[in-house]
């Protein structure tokens, strides 16, 4: 398992759900957007403060948790 340095969990942020770099954007939100057919580029356009690696790590984290 790679080191997912961009995935954080803090009880004070979004109730401790896994988030991106301490922001109020959850892994579940990003995975949900991709699951509904949004492209990576569309997600980044909707969340301009995110980086490509943020979304990729969210997907990696979700895949790891699903195992």
N, C-alpha and C positions, 0 to 999 in steps of 0.2 A: 504494500500500500504506500503510495506516494505521500509525502508530507503536505497536507492540505492547510497551508499557512493562512489562507484567506478566509477560512471557515472558522467563525468564533461562536461561542455560546456564553452568554452572560445573563444571569437571572434578572438583571435590571433592564435588559433590552429584549423586547418582544417575548417576554416571559421565559427566556432561556432557550428559545428555539434557535437552531443553527442559522446564523446570519453571515452576511458577507462583510468582512472587515469591521465588525462592530456597528455597522449601519443597520437601519431598520428595514432591510431587505432580506427576507428569509430565503433559505435554500428552496423551500417548498414553493415559494412564489415563482422563482426562476424556473424550476423544474415544471411547474404547472404551465407557465407560458410556452415553454418548448413543447410540452405534451399537447397543447392545443393547436400547434402548427406554426407558432411564431418562429422565425429564423433567428439565428444568433444576432444578425445585424439589426433586426427589428427590436429585439430585446435591448440591445445597446442603445438604440435610438430612443426608446422609451425611458431608459435609465442612463442618461449620459454621464453620470458620475461613476458608473461601473466600467470595468475593463474586461476585455475578452477573457482573460485568465480567471476572473471572478466567476463567470458563467460556466466555464469549463470545470473549475473546481467544484462548483455546486453540483454539476452533473456527476462528477466522479464521486463526490460524497454520497449522493443519493444512490448510486449504483452500489457502493460499498455497504451502505445501510440495508439495501435490499437483499444482499447476500446473507 
